[in-house]
């Protein structure tokens, strides 16, 4: 295998890189004591492909679902409600740039009034202070969004290199490597 000039972000300027000599020889799967399904904590690594096959990666800096709801506070319990699961909601945005969608809740009601909710599906793109209206009943129960978070990326955020060639370096830096099945290029080497 030949020598490759390096990028500043990969190694020191002016040096050359021999894949088998100068980067961690462990597979990307084990690089950071991985558990689960994503090769984690690669934090902007380059990937050298040792065996021709399919490689799925999540590009450095990719964020998963953004501004998912983590906390709701009751504003009004409304009227005409029953206890239910997976109830749809609508949002009145307080934050100008938020356009929340997908939040569903499990409700507990007494005497037609919602007394509490539990987040069923957190949705995305909500802002602190957004007012959530719960469907059903008199469509007048409301909650305020008091907590949001952005999630880590998932496999759905990955891109796939089909037929990645042995001896090549993927043209992107990655935060995660996914190993997709038996014909995958599992002989991967990562380095920074």
N, C-alpha and C positions, 0 to 999 in steps of 0.2 A: 504494500500500500504506500502511496506517495505521501508527501508532506503537504499540508494545506496552510496557507497564510491565515492568520487569525484576525478576528475583529477585536477592537478594544474591549468590548463588553465580554468577550469570551476568555481571553488571556491577555497577557501584557503585549503591548505594541511591539511589532518587529520580530516576534518569536514565531516559530512554526509549530504545528501540532501534529503529532502522530497519534491517531485515535487509541491505539492499544497502550501507549506509554504515559500520556500526560493527563488523562481524566480518569475519574472513578470507574473501575472496571466492573462494578456490580451492575446488574440490570436495573433499568429505571424502576421496575416494580419494587425492588428492594432498597432503592437508593436512600430512602428516608424512613426505614422501618415501617413500611406500608402495611396497613390493614384495611380491609374492605375492598372496594372496586376501583378506586382512583389512586394512581401513583401520586402521592401528595408532597407538598413542600419542595417541589423542584425549583420554584421561584426564579423563573426566567432562564432555564437551562436549554442548551442546545442538545439535540438528540442525534446520535450516530446510529445508523441502521445496519445491523450485522447480518441479517437474513432477509431476503426478499419476501415481502408480504404486505399486509394491511396494518397501518398504524393509525390509531385514533388519539388525538391530543386536544387539550384545551390550551389555547394560546395564552401567553403571559398577560396578566391584567384583566382577563375575562371575569366578569362578576355575574353571579346567578340572579335569581329574581330580586328585584330592587324594591325597597320600601314596602315590604310585606308587613301586615298589621300584627303587632305583638300584644297590644293592650287596648282595651275599650273601657270607657266609663259611661255609665247610664246617665242620660240626660232626661229622657221621658219614657216611662213604661208603656205608654199608649193604651189602647182599648181594643177588646175583641180578639185577643191573641190566645193561642193554646201552646202548650209545651210541644216543641218540634225540633227535628234535626235537619241540618243542611239547608237552612232557610236563606233565600236570596236577599241581597241588600242593594241599595242604591246609595250613591255618595253625593253630598253637596260639598264641593271642594272649597276649603278655606285658603289653602295654599294655591296661589295662582297657577303654578306649573304642574300640580298634581292632577292626575286623571285616573284615579283608582278604579280597579275592576277586579272581579273574581272573589270578593270576600263573601263567604257564607258563614252562618252562625247556627249553633244549637241553642235554642231558647228554653227557659223555664218560665212558665207563667202561672199566676194565681189570680183567680177572679177576672181573667181576661187581660191582666196587666203583666207585661214582661218584668220579671224581678231580677233576672240575670241572663247573661249570654256567655257562651264559650266559643272561641274561634274554631270553626270547622275547617275552612280553607282560608288561608291568610291573604290571598289575592296579591296584587302588585300595584305599585305606583301610587300609594296613598301618602298623604301628608299629615303631619301632626296638626290636630285641631279639626280635621275633616269631620263632618257630621254624617253619620251613617243612619239611614232609615231602613227599618226591617220590614220586608214584605209580609203580606198576610194581615189578619186582623183588620184594624182600621187604618193601616198603613201610616201610623203616627207614632210608633215607638222609635226613639232615636238614641244613638250612642255617639260619643266623641272618640276619635282616634287619639290615644295618649302614648302610643309607642309604635315605632316602625323599625325594621332592620333590613339589611341587604343580606342575602344568603350566599353561601359558597356556590360555585358553579356545579352543575350536575352533568351526567353523560349527555344530556340533550344539548348542552352548550359546546360539544366537541366538534372538531372537523376531522375528516378522514382522508388519509393518504392511501389510495388504492395502489397496490403493486409497488410500494416503496422499494427501491433497489438497494441490494446489499452494497455496502461501501459508500452510501450517500449520507449526507447530513440534511435533515429536514430544513426547509427554508424559513422556519419560524422558531422563535424561542417559546418554551412551554412552561406552564405551571403544573400541569397534570398530564400523565400518560395513561391511556386506557388500553387494556389488553383484550381485544375482541375475539376470542375463540381459538380453536385449534390451529388454524392456518395463519395466525398472527405472526408478525415479525417480533418475536419475543426476545431476540438477542439484541437488545438495545443498550447503548452506553450513553450516559448523560454527563454533561460537564458545564461549567460556568465560565 
